[in-house]
Amino acid sequence: MSTFAEQCQAFLDTLHAKHHYSVHTLAQYERDVRQFAEFLQGRACTSFTEADVYSVRAYLSHLFDVGYARRTIARKLATLRSLYKFLVQQNLMPDNPMLLVATPKREARLPKFLYPREVEQLLAVIDDRTPMGLRDRAIVETLYASGMRVSELVGLNVHDVDLAAGQARVWGKGRKERIVLLGSYAIASIRKYLKSGRPKLAIHGKADADSSALFLNRWGTRLTDRSVRRLLDKYAQQLAQTIDVSPHVLRHTFATHLLNGGADIRVVQELLGHAHISTTQIYTHTTREALRQVYVAAHPRAKGARR
């Protein structure tokens, strides 16, 4: 493993085998690693093991100069930390240069979410008189009702969904299994899709196609996370006002609406599949802002002294 390509592939193979990361996550790791490789090649390096702490710090400065956000830089450095931990474990280099590189502090960024009326507007533009429309409505209702990740959604098989119990079994990060709940609207949409939408999409599938997938594309095969992002973007563009809609925005919306409705944060943590409560706590900032807006609008002395 003496070249960039060989070291990169060995690293990705290990991530896949040990952590069972999704295709989307592995692709992100690969992009980060290859970008660093291109930078090192510009410094006459022929492999990752030739980099030292000064090379990494120079790369960090380069990322800032190019204009990457602190959050993005922090993620790229996290990828490199994993890479060099792997290289040291494989005895390909004696010391880990990342141990002497500090991660830049992230900007405080509140998660984007939709207001209830915006969710209704999004659902209203979906024409559910077609098989794909039935599918798309079921997708939006499911993402909003359950808060599941898009990778969990496209990974659903028909037998993972128990409509009678109002729940679905998903596999999250690290292939951890959990149960998510489905509201009455999501249940009705999925049931209608299974009856009148999915069968018409399934007939286009090839004989060797994966017939167990819940959500199918126009060719009768499993829908991809990229396709879900595209269809949400398509519907967002049909709205009268500009609304940022993505699978993760619907996940944020799910959590925010639960907390605004009085749900316990530990319950929301479990439903989202967060390993640490600190990850869920970012949504409390959003709910505090909602409370502040209500206070300012309603309290006669909240807007400053009256003259």
Backbone hydrogen bonds in HBPLUS format (Angstrom, degrees):
<---DONOR---> <-ACCEPTOR-->    atom                        ^
c    i                          cat <-CA-CA->   ^        H-A-AA   ^      H-
h    n   atom  resd res      DA  || num        DHA   H-A  angle D-A-AA Bond
n    s   type  num  typ     dist DA aas  dist angle  dist       angle   num
A0007-GLN N   A0003-THR O   3.02 MM   4  6.18 167.2  2.03 154.4 158.1     1
A0008-CYS N   A0004-PHE O   2.84 MM   4  5.95 158.8  1.88 154.4 161.0     2
A0009-GLN N   A0005-ALA O   3.00 MM   4  6.13 163.6  2.03 146.9 151.0     3
A0010-ALA N   A0006-GLU O   3.02 MM   4  6.17 161.9  2.05 147.6 152.7     4
A0011-PHE N   A0007-GLN O   3.04 MM   4  6.14 154.6  2.10 143.2 150.0     5
A0012-LEU N   A0008-CYS O   2.97 MM   4  6.25 162.5  2.01 153.2 157.4     6
A0013-ASP N   A0009-GLN O   2.89 MM   4  6.04 158.2  1.93 150.6 156.7     7
A0014-THR N   A0010-ALA O   3.10 MM   4  6.26 150.8  2.18 140.7 148.0     8
A0015-LEU N   A0011-PHE O   3.03 MM   4  6.35 156.7  2.08 149.1 155.5     9
A0016-HIS N   A0012-LEU O   2.99 MM   4  6.20 160.8  2.03 149.9 154.8    10
A0017-ALA N   A0013-ASP O   2.98 MM   4  6.15 157.5  2.03 144.6 150.8    11
A0018-LYS N   A0014-THR O   2.88 MM   4  5.92 165.9  1.90 154.8 158.3    12
A0019-HIS N   A0015-LEU O   2.91 MM   4  5.47 155.6  1.97 138.9 147.0    13
A0020-HIS N   A0016-HIS O   3.18 MM   4  4.74 137.5  2.37 113.2 120.9    14
A0026-LEU N   A0022-SER O   2.98 MM   4  6.25 166.1  2.00 155.6 159.3    15
A0027-ALA N   A0023-VAL O   2.93 MM   4  6.08 151.2  2.02 144.4 152.5    16
A0028-GLN N   A0024-HIS O   3.10 MM   4  6.37 145.7  2.22 141.4 150.1    17
A0029-TYR N   A0025-THR O   3.02 MM   4  6.38 157.7  2.07 151.4 157.0    18
A0030-GLU N   A0026-LEU O   2.92 MM   4  6.16 160.3  1.96 148.5 154.1    19
A0031-ARG N   A0027-ALA O   2.98 MM   4  6.22 156.3  2.04 144.5 150.4    20
A0032-ASP N   A0028-GLN O   3.05 MM   4  6.29 161.6  2.09 150.4 155.0    21
A0033-VAL N   A0029-TYR O   2.94 MM   4  6.17 163.3  1.97 155.4 159.9    22
A0034-ARG N   A0030-GLU O   2.91 MM   4  6.02 165.4  1.93 152.7 156.9    23
A0035-GLN N   A0031-ARG O   3.00 MM   4  6.06 150.9  2.08 143.2 151.0    24
A0036-PHE N   A0032-ASP O   3.17 MM   4  6.41 154.2  2.24 143.2 149.4    25
A0037-ALA N   A0033-VAL O   2.95 MM   4  6.23 150.4  2.04 144.8 153.8    26
A0038-GLU N   A0034-ARG O   3.00 MM   4  6.27 154.4  2.06 147.1 152.4    27
A0039-PHE N   A0035-GLN O   3.19 MM   4  6.49 151.0  2.28 140.8 148.4    28
A0040-LEU N   A0036-PHE O   2.94 MM   4  6.25 159.2  1.98 152.3 157.6    29
A0041-GLN N   A0037-ALA O   2.90 MM   4  6.13 153.2  1.97 149.9 157.4    30
A0042-GLY N   A0038-GLU O   3.24 MM   4  6.46 141.3  2.39 136.6 145.6    31
A0042-GLY N   A0039-PHE O   3.12 MM   3  5.23 127.1  2.42  95.9 109.5    32
A0043-ARG N   A0040-LEU O   2.83 MM   3  4.99 147.4  1.94 102.5 113.4    33
A0045-CYS N   A0040-LEU O   3.04 MM   5  5.34 164.3  2.07 140.8 139.0    34
A0044-ALA N   A0041-GLN O   3.09 MM   3  5.00 153.0  2.17 109.4 108.2    35
A0050-GLU N   A0047-SER O   3.24 MM   3  5.74 163.2  2.27 111.1 116.2    36
A0051-ALA N   A0048-PHE O   3.15 MM   3  5.65 164.6  2.17 114.6 119.4    37
A0055-SER N   A0052-ASP O   3.02 MM   3  5.27 123.9  2.35 102.8 117.0    38
A0056-VAL N   A0052-ASP O   3.14 MM   4  6.54 157.4  2.20 154.3 160.5    39
A0057-ARG N   A0053-VAL O   2.96 MM   4  6.18 159.4  2.00 146.2 152.0    40
A0058-ALA N   A0054-TYR O   2.91 MM   4  6.03 149.6  2.00 139.9 148.3    41
A0059-TYR N   A0055-SER O   2.96 MM   4  6.20 148.3  2.06 141.6 150.4    42
A0060-LEU N   A0056-VAL O   2.87 MM   4  6.18 150.8  1.96 146.4 154.9    43
A0061-SER N   A0057-ARG O   2.99 MM   4  6.28 157.8  2.04 146.4 151.2    44
A0062-HIS N   A0058-ALA O   2.92 MM   4  6.16 150.9  2.01 141.6 150.3    45
A0063-LEU N   A0059-TYR O   2.94 MM   4  6.26 153.4  2.01 150.4 156.3    46
A0064-PHE N   A0060-LEU O   3.17 MM   4  6.51 155.5  2.23 147.3 153.3    47
A0065-ASP N   A0061-SER O   2.89 MM   4  6.14 158.9  1.93 150.3 156.7    48
A0066-VAL N   A0062-HIS O   2.92 MM   4  6.13 153.8  1.98 151.2 157.7    49
A0067-GLY N   A0063-LEU O   3.24 MM   4  6.43 135.8  2.44 134.4 145.0    50
A0068-TYR N   A0063-LEU O   3.14 MM   5  5.74 161.7  2.17 165.0 160.0    51
A0067-GLY N   A0064-PHE O   3.10 MM   3  5.18 130.2  2.36  95.7 109.2    52
A0072-THR N   A0069-ALA O   3.07 MM   3  5.28 117.0  2.48 101.1 115.7    53
A0073-ILE N   A0069-ALA O   2.97 MM   4  6.29 161.9  2.00 157.3 162.9    54
A0074-ALA N   A0070-ARG O   2.85 MM   4  6.01 159.6  1.89 150.9 156.4    55
A0075-ARG N   A0071-ARG O   3.11 MM   4  6.37 150.1  2.21 140.7 148.2    56
A0076-LYS N   A0072-THR O   2.97 MM   4  6.28 158.5  2.01 150.4 156.1    57
A0077-LEU N   A0073-ILE O   2.90 MM   4  6.15 157.9  1.95 153.5 159.4    58
A0078-ALA N   A0074-ALA O   2.99 MM   4  6.17 145.7  2.11 139.2 148.7    59
A0079-THR N   A0075-ARG O   3.06 MM   4  6.40 147.6  2.17 145.9 154.0    60
A0080-LEU N   A0076-LYS O   3.11 MM   4  6.48 154.8  2.17 143.6 150.1    61
A0081-ARG N   A0077-LEU O   2.86 MM   4  6.14 146.7  1.97 147.0 156.6    62
A0082-SER N   A0078-ALA O   3.13 MM   4  6.41 156.4  2.19 143.9 149.1    63
A0083-LEU N   A0079-THR O   2.92 MM   4  6.24 154.2  1.99 146.8 154.9    64
A0084-TYR N   A0080-LEU O   2.91 MM   4  6.09 170.9  1.92 154.4 155.0    65
A0085-LYS N   A0081-ARG O   2.99 MM   4  6.04 146.7  2.10 142.0 151.4    66
A0086-PHE N   A0082-SER O   3.07 MM   4  6.22 152.5  2.15 142.3 149.3    67
A0087-LEU N   A0083-LEU O   2.97 MM   4  6.35 155.1  2.04 147.4 154.5    68
A0088-VAL N   A0084-TYR O   3.03 MM   4  6.11 156.8  2.08 141.7 146.9    69
A0089-GLN N   A0085-LYS O   3.02 MM   4  6.18 158.0  2.07 143.2 149.7    70
A0090-GLN N   A0086-PHE O   2.95 MM   4  6.19 137.5  2.13 144.7 156.5    71
A0092-LEU N   A0087-LEU O   2.95 MM   5  5.37 163.2  1.98 170.5 165.0    72
A0091-ASN N   A0088-VAL O   2.91 MM   3  4.99 157.4  1.96 108.9 113.4    73
A0099-LEU N   A0096-ASN O   3.26 MM   3  5.91 164.5  2.28 117.6 121.7    74
A0100-LEU N   A0097-PRO O   3.39 MM   3  6.07 163.9  2.42 114.3 118.1    75
A0101-VAL N   A0098-MET O   3.15 MM   3  5.12 165.6  2.17 109.9 110.6    76
A0118-GLU N   A0115-TYR O   2.83 MM   3  5.20 127.2  2.11 110.1 125.0    77
A0119-VAL N   A0115-TYR O   3.08 MM   4  6.50 147.6  2.19 154.0 164.0    78
A0120-GLU N   A0116-PRO O   3.07 MM   4  6.41 157.9  2.12 149.0 154.7    79
A0121-GLN N   A0117-ARG O   2.94 MM   4  6.19 149.3  2.04 139.4 148.1    80
A0122-LEU N   A0118-GLU O   2.94 MM   4  6.14 152.7  2.01 142.9 149.8    81
A0123-LEU N   A0119-VAL O   3.02 MM   4  6.31 161.2  2.06 151.8 156.1    82
A0124-ALA N   A0120-GLU O   2.96 MM   4  6.09 143.7  2.09 141.9 152.3    83
A0126-ILE N   A0123-LEU O   3.26 MM   3  5.57 160.7  2.30 108.8 114.6    84
A0134-LEU N   A0130-THR O   2.86 MM   4  6.14 155.7  1.92 156.5 162.6    85
A0135-ARG N   A0131-PRO O   3.00 MM   4  6.26 154.4  2.07 141.7 149.0    86
A0136-ASP N   A0132-MET O   2.82 MM   4  6.02 160.6  1.86 146.2 151.4    87
A0137-ARG N   A0133-GLY O   2.97 MM   4  6.12 160.7  2.01 149.0 153.5    88
A0138-ALA N   A0134-LEU O   3.08 MM   4  6.22 158.4  2.13 143.1 149.4    89
A0139-ILE N   A0135-ARG O   2.90 MM   4  6.17 147.9  2.00 148.2 157.8    90
A0140-VAL N   A0136-ASP O   3.02 MM   4  6.30 166.9  2.04 153.4 154.9    91
A0141-GLU N   A0137-ARG O   2.93 MM   4  6.07 170.6  1.94 154.6 157.8    92
A0142-THR N   A0138-ALA O   2.91 MM   4  5.91 151.4  1.99 139.2 147.4    93
A0143-LEU N   A0139-ILE O   2.91 MM   4  6.11 166.9  1.92 156.5 159.4    94
A0144-TYR N   A0140-VAL O   3.02 MM   4  6.12 166.8  2.03 152.4 156.2    95
A0145-ALA N   A0141-GLU O   2.87 MM   4  5.85 152.7  1.95 141.4 149.7    96
A0146-SER N   A0142-THR O   2.97 MM   4  5.84 151.8  2.05 147.3 153.1    97
A0147-GLY N   A0143-LEU O   2.94 MM   4  5.36 150.9  2.02 134.4 142.4    98
A0152-GLU N   A0149-ARG O   3.05 MM   3  5.13 124.8  2.37  96.7 110.9    99
A0153-LEU N   A0149-ARG O   2.96 MM   4  6.31 149.1  2.05 147.6 157.0   100
A0154-VAL N   A0150-VAL O   3.02 MM   4  6.28 171.7  2.02 158.5 157.4   101
A0155-GLY N   A0151-SER O   3.22 MM   4  6.10 128.8  2.50 125.9 138.4   102
A0156-LEU N   A0153-LEU O   3.11 MM   3  5.45 163.7  2.14 110.6 115.8   103
A0214-LEU N   A0156-LEU O   3.00 MM  58  5.69 169.1  2.01 137.4 134.6   104
A0160-ASP N   A0157-ASN O   2.94 MM   3  5.29 156.7  1.99 112.2 119.9   105
A0158-VAL N   A0212-SER O   2.83 MM  54  5.87 155.9  1.89 167.9 176.2   106
A0161-VAL N   A0158-VAL O   3.30 MM   3  5.90 165.9  2.32 116.0 120.0   107
A0169-ARG N   A0160-ASP O   2.93 MM   9  5.17 154.1  2.00 138.6 147.0   108
A0162-ASP N   A0167-GLN O   2.87 MM   5  5.45 165.3  1.89 161.2 165.7   109
A0166-GLY N   A0162-ASP O   2.88 MM   4  5.98 119.5  2.25 137.1 154.7   110
A0167-GLN N   A0162-ASP O   3.14 MM   5  5.45 166.8  2.16 143.3 146.0   111
A0182-LEU N   A0166-GLY O   2.87 MM  16  5.05 163.2  1.90 135.3 131.6   112
A0168-ALA N   A0180-VAL O   2.90 MM  12  5.39 153.7  1.97 150.2 155.7   113
A0180-VAL N   A0168-ALA O   2.90 MM  12  5.39 166.4  1.92 159.6 163.8   114
A0170-VAL N   A0178-ARG O   3.01 MM   8  5.68 169.5  2.02 168.1 171.0   115
A0178-ARG N   A0170-VAL O   3.01 MM   8  5.68 155.0  2.07 155.4 159.2   116
A0172-GLY N   A0176-LYS O   2.72 MM   4  5.12 159.9  1.76 154.5 148.3   117
A0175-ARG N   A0172-GLY O   3.01 MM   3  5.26 131.2  2.25 140.3 134.9   118
A0187-ILE N   A0183-GLY O   2.96 MM   4  6.20 162.3  2.00 155.7 161.3   119
A0188-ALA N   A0184-SER O   2.97 MM   4  6.12 162.6  2.00 145.2 149.7   120
A0189-SER N   A0185-TYR O   2.96 MM   4  6.14 157.0  2.02 145.4 151.9   121
A0190-ILE N   A0186-ALA O   2.88 MM   4  6.05 163.8  1.91 154.4 158.3   122
A0191-ARG N   A0187-ILE O   2.92 MM   4  6.05 162.2  1.96 149.8 155.3   123
A0192-LYS N   A0188-ALA O   3.01 MM   4  6.15 157.0  2.06 144.3 150.3   124
A0193-TYR N   A0189-SER O   2.94 MM   4  6.12 153.9  2.01 144.0 151.6   125
A0194-LEU N   A0190-ILE O   2.83 MM   4  6.05 160.2  1.87 154.2 159.2   126
A0195-LYS N   A0191-ARG O   3.06 MM   4  6.23 143.4  2.20 140.3 149.7   127
A0196-SER N   A0192-LYS O   2.87 MM   4  5.95 170.3  1.88 153.8 156.5   128
A0197-GLY N   A0193-TYR O   2.79 MM   4  4.49 142.8  1.93 121.3 130.9   129
A0198-ARG N   A0193-TYR O   2.70 MM   5  5.79 163.1  1.72 150.5 155.2   130
A0201-LEU N   A0197-GLY O   3.28 MM   4  6.61 141.1  2.44 145.8 156.8   131
A0201-LEU N   A0198-ARG O   3.01 MM   3  5.08 127.4  2.29 100.7 115.2   132
A0202-ALA N   A0198-ARG O   2.78 MM   4  5.94 154.8  1.85 160.1 168.3   133
A0204-HIS N   A0201-LEU O   3.24 MM   3  5.85 158.6  2.29 113.3 119.4   134
A0205-GLY N   A0202-ALA O   3.00 MM   3  5.37 161.7  2.04 113.4 119.4   135
A0209-ALA N   A0206-LYS O   3.04 MM   3  5.12 165.2  2.06 110.9 113.6   136
A0223-LEU N   A0215-PHE O   2.97 MM   8  5.77 161.1  2.01 150.8 146.1   137
A0217-ASN N   A0221-THR O   2.77 MM   4  5.61 153.7  1.83 157.9 166.7   138
A0220-GLY N   A0217-ASN O   3.00 MM   3  5.38 163.8  2.03 118.5 120.4   139
A0228-VAL N   A0224-THR O   3.17 MM   4  6.56 150.5  2.26 146.7 154.5   140
A0229-ARG N   A0225-ASP O   3.07 MM   4  6.37 157.6  2.12 148.7 154.1   141
A0230-ARG N   A0226-ARG O   2.98 MM   4  6.25 154.3  2.05 146.6 153.9   142
A0231-LEU N   A0227-SER O   2.96 MM   4  6.20 160.0  2.00 150.1 154.6   143
A0232-LEU N   A0228-VAL O   3.07 MM   4  6.25 156.4  2.13 148.7 154.7   144
A0233-ASP N   A0229-ARG O   3.01 MM   4  6.18 155.6  2.07 144.7 151.7   145
A0234-LYS N   A0230-ARG O   2.92 MM   4  6.16 148.9  2.01 145.4 154.2   146
A0235-TYR N   A0231-LEU O   3.13 MM   4  6.40 157.8  2.18 144.6 148.7   147
A0236-ALA N   A0232-LEU O   2.93 MM   4  6.12 152.8  2.00 146.6 154.9   148
A0237-GLN N   A0233-ASP O   3.10 MM   4  6.27 147.9  2.20 144.3 151.1   149
A0238-GLN N   A0235-TYR O   3.06 MM   3  5.18 146.4  2.18 100.8 111.0   150
A0239-LEU N   A0236-ALA O   3.22 MM   3  5.51 162.4  2.26 107.6 113.0   151
A0249-VAL N   A0246-SER O   3.11 MM   3  5.07 120.7  2.48  95.9 110.8   152
A0250-LEU N   A0246-SER O   3.10 MM   4  6.43 155.8  2.16 154.8 160.5   153
A0251-ARG N   A0247-PRO O   3.04 MM   4  6.34 141.7  2.19 137.4 148.4   154
A0252-HIS N   A0248-HIS O   2.83 MM   4  6.11 157.8  1.87 147.9 153.5   155
A0253-THR N   A0249-VAL O   2.81 MM   4  6.02 150.4  1.90 142.8 151.9   156
A0254-PHE N   A0250-LEU O   2.96 MM   4  6.12 155.8  2.01 142.1 147.5   157
A0255-ALA N   A0251-ARG O   3.17 MM   4  6.49 165.4  2.20 151.7 153.8   158
A0256-THR N   A0252-HIS O   2.89 MM   4  6.05 166.9  1.91 154.8 159.0   159
A0257-HIS N   A0253-THR O   2.92 MM   4  5.97 167.6  1.94 153.6 156.8   160
A0258-LEU N   A0254-PHE O   3.12 MM   4  6.26 152.7  2.20 144.2 151.6   161
A0259-LEU N   A0255-ALA O   3.05 MM   4  6.29 167.2  2.06 153.4 156.2   162
A0260-ASN N   A0256-THR O   2.86 MM   4  6.01 158.9  1.90 149.7 156.5   163
A0261-GLY N   A0257-HIS O   2.99 MM   4  6.01 133.5  2.21 132.7 144.3   164
A0261-GLY N   A0258-LEU O   3.08 MM   3  5.04 127.3  2.37  92.2 106.5   165
A0263-ALA N   A0258-LEU O   2.96 MM   5  5.37 164.6  1.98 146.4 142.6   166
A0262-GLY N   A0259-LEU O   3.02 MM   3  5.10 162.1  2.06 105.4 110.5   167
A0267-VAL N   A0264-ASP O   3.03 MM   3  5.37 126.3  2.33 105.3 118.6   168
A0268-VAL N   A0264-ASP O   3.14 MM   4  6.54 158.3  2.19 152.1 158.3   169
A0269-GLN N   A0265-ILE O   2.87 MM   4  6.06 153.8  1.94 144.0 151.5   170
A0270-GLU N   A0266-ARG O   3.11 MM   4  6.33 156.1  2.17 141.2 146.2   171
A0271-LEU N   A0267-VAL O   2.96 MM   4  6.25 159.0  2.01 150.8 156.8   172
A0272-LEU N   A0268-VAL O   2.92 MM   4  6.08 151.6  2.00 150.9 158.0   173
A0273-GLY N   A0269-GLN O   3.02 MM   4  6.10 127.9  2.30 137.2 150.8   174
A0274-HIS N   A0269-GLN O   3.12 MM   5  5.37 154.8  2.18 154.1 155.3   175
A0273-GLY N   A0270-GLU O   3.22 MM   3  5.07 134.2  2.45  91.2 103.7   176
A0279-THR N   A0276-HIS O   3.15 MM   3  5.74 145.5  2.27 112.4 120.2   177
A0280-THR N   A0277-ILE O   3.01 MM   3  5.22 125.3  2.31 101.4 115.3   178
A0281-GLN N   A0277-ILE O   3.01 MM   4  6.25 139.7  2.18 147.9 160.1   179
A0283-TYR N   A0280-THR O   3.09 MM   3  6.03 158.9  2.14 126.7 130.7   180
A0284-THR N   A0281-GLN O   2.95 MM   3  5.32 147.2  2.06 108.3 118.0   181
A0285-HIS N   A0282-ILE O   3.24 MM   3  5.62 142.9  2.39 104.0 113.0   182
A0287-THR N   A0283-TYR O   3.15 MM   4  6.53 155.4  2.21 146.4 152.5   183
A0288-ARG N   A0284-THR O   2.91 MM   4  6.08 150.2  2.00 142.3 150.4   184
A0289-GLU N   A0285-HIS O   3.03 MM   4  6.25 152.0  2.11 142.4 149.5   185
A0290-ALA N   A0286-THR O   3.03 MM   4  6.36 150.7  2.12 144.2 152.3   186
A0291-LEU N   A0287-THR O   2.98 MM   4  6.25 154.9  2.04 145.7 152.1   187
A0292-ARG N   A0288-ARG O   2.85 MM   4  6.12 152.8  1.92 146.6 154.7   188
A0293-GLN N   A0289-GLU O   2.99 MM   4  6.23 157.0  2.04 149.3 154.2   189
A0294-VAL N   A0290-ALA O   3.15 MM   4  6.42 155.9  2.21 144.8 150.8   190
A0295-TYR N   A0291-LEU O   2.91 MM   4  6.14 158.7  1.95 150.0 156.3   191
A0296-VAL N   A0292-ARG O   2.86 MM   4  6.10 167.3  1.87 156.8 159.2   192
A0297-ALA N   A0293-GLN O   3.03 MM   4  6.11 155.3  2.09 141.9 148.7   193
A0298-ALA N   A0294-VAL O   2.94 MM   4  6.00 142.6  2.08 145.1 154.8   194
A0299-HIS N   A0295-TYR O   2.85 MM   4  5.61 167.7  1.87 155.9 158.1   195
A0302-ALA N   A0299-HIS O   3.24 MM   3  5.30 163.8  2.26 116.5 114.6   196
